[in-house]
Every structure is written in C-alpha cells, then in structure tokens.
C-alpha cells in the first residue's frame, strides 16, 4: 500500500438482516485530501463511517487506516483519527473549556496550551467559559469540531460539520478545513450541502443504495463530458422552439417552461446555429456550467432507475 494512502477501503459490505446497507465499496483517500462522501439519506454513508471508526463490524471487506487494518477489538491507528459524527456528545453543565479539558485527559501528552489553540481555531474563545448547554446548535457543532481536533489528528472524519451554522460560520469552517489540509491533515467529509462540498473538497465519492456510483477528483468529475452542460434560451414561442430542438442531433432532453426552453447534451453555439438554420433566432441564450449538485442528482437518479 502506498505510503501517502491514509484510508483504504476494499470490497466493503454490510448487511443488517435482509437489508444490504453497503455493497462492495472501494475507496482510496490520500494525505492532504479533503474527501467528500456524498449520498441521499439511507445511502449507507453513516454505516460506512461507523465501520471506518471500528464501531460497526463489516459483513465482509477490509478497511485500512495508515496501512493498519481496522479490527473490531481495537486499532492503534484510530489514535491518529478525530471524528465528529452526528450531534456532538457534550456535557451541558460544563463550559466549552471544561469539555475540552475533560477530553484532554485521554491524551496525557497533550500540551496545556492546545485547549486555547482549539478554542481559537473553532471561534469559541470568547464563549470558552459559558456552559455548553446554553450554546446554539451552531456553537455546539463548533465545540464538537474542537473536540475532534483536540488530539491534532492526521485524519479528521466529519459528518455534517456545519449543521446549524449561519453562512458566516460555514465560511469559517470551510476556510479552517482548507487550512488544515494545507498543513497535511486529511479530511473525510460527509455533507448534504453540495455547494459547500464543491468549494472545499478536492475529491468526492457519491454513494447511492450502498454502492459508489462515482468517485474521483472534483475537477475531473465536473470536467468536459461529465455532468452534461445545460443550455437555457428565451424564445417567442417556447413550445414550438422546444419541438424543433427535440430533432437536433445530440440533444439529450428538452423542456419548455414559461418563456424559456432548457436543452441538455449540446453546446450553446450548436443550439444557436441549429435554430438560425431553421429560421429562428433566440432572444437570449445562457449556458449553465455543470456543478456538483446537478452531477449528484443525475448520478443518484440514474443509479436508482437502474437498480429499480
């Protein structure tokens, strides 16, 4: 296994009775990557994360952290991992600082100044001596993130880390994760906020019904030929223009909505040329760049139809 591979998953499966929650998942996450793990509810994301952390025993397959296989009876490599999965487990009557001090008892070699460093990192220094039970949902998430970062992990696993945060808080977390990755930390991130994921993640895997339906660098997945471009045009007679475009070579789909017609699978230039050749001139033409959300919806809908 390559030295820079932090997390390796091979043919991972998990069955709960008759339910196949995870099917033949293969992933490879390298040092310094911010790896997005995406999928609809029930896709198997949380189950997979539970198996990575040794909390759920796989039905079959292998998981390696830093080259060491994850075992149900304990794995030393987990000491190099920090995690925030679900709502953070905070003691509400303790302050943010006291919650961190309690967690720090698990790491005897941790420098005393690390607690203040973490409070600064997650933007809670001014609220450090307030009881955690009086925090907003977003502040609790910040403190949970601080607990996950306390031991200066080499791998940080996050499940919906910006839950309850306002846009400013989301931006701060995004910048924090990017900075941590630049310092060499690897981040494995599960989130439903696809716009946020697209801005921060270097790689993504899309999971649907327990199967990986796409995986790779974000730039490659959104590159030429990936996530078909959409052309949106305004026409005098959208219905007639839509009917005409249905016969255009290469067109994957046409939809008329109000004054506009949306065409997928062809370029804006080709649409204009085709319409002019047939005696029509569109009033306005826009090309919508494929984004992670459109690719995600395309992949999950296609795989659901294939499996259905």
N, C-alpha and C positions, 0 to 999 in steps of 0.2 A: 504494500500500500504506500502511495506517495506521501512524503513527509509533510506536505502542506495540506493534506486532507484532514480536516477536523472531525467531520461527521460522514460516515459511510453507511448506507442502508442497502442491504442486498435481499431481494425477493421477500420482503416483509409481508406477513399475513397475520390477520387477527380475526377470529371467528367467535361470536358470542351466541352459542346455541346454533340456531339455523341462520343467523344473520352474519354475513361476511362483511365486516366493517372496514377492513383494509385488505387489498388484493395486490400482491406482487409489486410492492412499491420499491423502487430503486432510486436512490439519491446520493449525490456526492457534493459535499459542501467544503469549500477550501478556506484557508486562513484569510481573514480580512474581508470576506464577502458579507454583504447584507442580503440574506436569502429569504425571499418572500414565499410563504407557504399559504396558498390560496385555495378556496373552495367553498361551496354553499354549506349551509347548516346540514349536519349529518353526513358530510363527505368523508369523514374519518380523520380530520386534522388533529383534534384533541386526543383521540385514541393513539395516533402516531406519536404525538409529543409525549404522551404518557409512557409509551414503550421506550422512547429515547431516554427518558429520565429514570427508567427502571421501575416505574410504578405499575406498569401493566406488563404481564408476561406474553410475548408473541406466541401465536399458534405455530408459526414457522418463520424462518428467515433469520438474518443476522444484522446487528447494529454495532458499529464500532465508533468509539469516541477517542480521538487522538491515538488511533491504532489499537486500542484495547477494547475487546468485546464486552458489551454491556450484559451483565448477568443479573438474574433476579435476586441473588444473595449478596449483591454489593459489587460495585465497580469503583476502583480508586480514581478513575478518570472523571467521575462525576464531581470530585472535589474542585475540578477546574471549570465547573459549569455553574452559572447563575440562571435562575428561572423565575418568571412571573407568569403564572398560568391561572386564568380566572381572576376572581376578586382577591386582592392581597389579604393574607391572614395577619391582621393587625390586632394588637391588644388595645382596645379603645380608651381605657383609662390611663394608659401610658402616653407620654409625649412622643413626638417624632424621634427626638434624640434618644429617649429611653427605649423605644422599639429597636432602634439601631444598635444601642449598647447591648440589649439582650441578645440580639442575633450575633453580635461580635464575640460573645462568649464561646461560640462554636469555633472561632478562629483565634486561638491563643497568641499566635504570632502576628496578628493584625496590628499595625501601628495605631496608636491612640488618635492621631490626627486624621485617620481615614474617615471617621464619622463626620467631621466637619467638611471634609472634601466631598463626601457623598451628598450631604445636605446642600452644598453649593451646586453640585452637578445637576441635581433634580429641582433646583429652585425652591427649596424649602428652608433656607437658612433663617429667614425672618419668622417663620412659623415653627421653628425647631422645638420650642418649649410649650407648644399648645397640645392638648390631648388629641390623639388621632381620631377619637370618636366624634369630634366636632369638625373634622375636615369635610370638605365637599368630596364628591366622588372623584373628581379630577385630582385633587390633592392626595387622596388615598392611593390613587394609581401612581402618583409621583413617588410616594413613600414606598410603595411596593416595588417600584423600579429601583429605588435606592437600596432596598434590602437585597435585591438580586445582584446589584453591583458591588455590594459591600466587600466581598472577598476578591475583588479585582479578577473576575473570571476571564478565561480565554475564550469561552463560548457563552453567549447570552441567548437564552431561549425566551421569547416573549409571545404571549397570546393576548391580542387586543390591548396593547400597552397604552393607547391613547383614549381608552374608554372613559367617557365623561369629561374629557378636556375640551376647552374652548379652542378656537382656531389658533390663538397665540400660543397656548400650551402645546398644541400639536406641532406647531412650527419649532418650538424649543426642543421637543423630543426628537423631531426629525434631525435637527442640527446636532443634537447630542449623539445620536446614533451614528451619524456620518463621521463625527469627530472620533468616536470610539473605534470605528472601523479603520480610520486612517492611522490610529495607533496600533493596529494589528489585531484588535478584537474581532471575533467572528460573531455575527448576529443572525439568529434564525427566528423569523418574524411571521406570525400568523395574524392576519387582519382582514376585515371586511372593507376597510377604507382604501379602495383601489387607487384613487388619486394620490393618496399619501404613499402607498406602496410604490407606485410608479416613480415618484420623486426621490425616494430614499433607497430602494433596493437595486442591487446590481444584478441579481439573478432571481428567478421565480420558478416555482413548480405549481401547477394547477391540478388539484385533486377533485375528482367527481365520482361519487359512489364507490369510494375506496381505491380508485385507480388514478394514476398520474396520467393526465391527458395532454400535458405539455410541460416542458422543462427546459431551462437554458437561460442565457443572459437576456436581460430585458431588451437591450438594443437589438439583439438578433430576433427575438420573438416579435418585435414591432417593426422589423426591417422590411425591405421590399418583398412582396409576396406573402407577408404574414399579416393577418388581420386586414382583410381587404379594404381598400380605400372606398369612401363613400362620396358621391358627387350629389350636391343638392342645388337645384336650379328653380328659378321662378319663371313661370310661363303664363301666357294669356289664357291658354286652355290646358290646364294641368292634366285633365283626363285624357285628352287626345294626344298630348305630348307623351304621356306615360305609355299609351298603347303603341305609339311609334317606337319608343325606346325598347319595348319588350322584344322587338325584332332585331335590335342591334347586336352584332356578333360580340360575344364575350360577356354580355350582361348577365349577372347572377340574380338580380332582383330589382324590381321597380315598384315604387309605392307613391301614389298621389295623396297629398294631404293639404287641403286648402289651396293656396296659391302655389305650393311647392311640389316638386317631384324629386324623390330620392332614388338614386341609381347606384348599385354596388357592382364591383368587379371590373369597372372600366375607368379610364382617366377622364379628367375634366376636358382636356384638349380633344380627346376622341369623341366625347359627347357633343361638343360644340360643332366639330366637323360633320358629324353624322346628321345633326339637326339642320345645319345650313344646307347640306346636300339635299335634304328633303323639304327645303323651302321654309324652315322655321328658324327664328332667331330668339334664343332665350334672353330674358331681361336681366337675369343675374345668375352667376354660376359660382358655387363655393365648393372647394374640395376639403373634406373633413379628414384630417390625419387619423389613422387608426391609433387608439390608445389602449391601455391595459384593460379598461372596463369593457370596451367593445370586443376585444380579443377574448376576455374571460367569459362574457356572455355567449359568444359564438362557440367557444370550446365546450362549455358546460351544457349548452342546449344541444349541440351536435352529439356529444357523447351520451346524453340522456336518451335522445331519439334512437341511437344505435343500440343501446342496451335495452331499451323498451321494446 
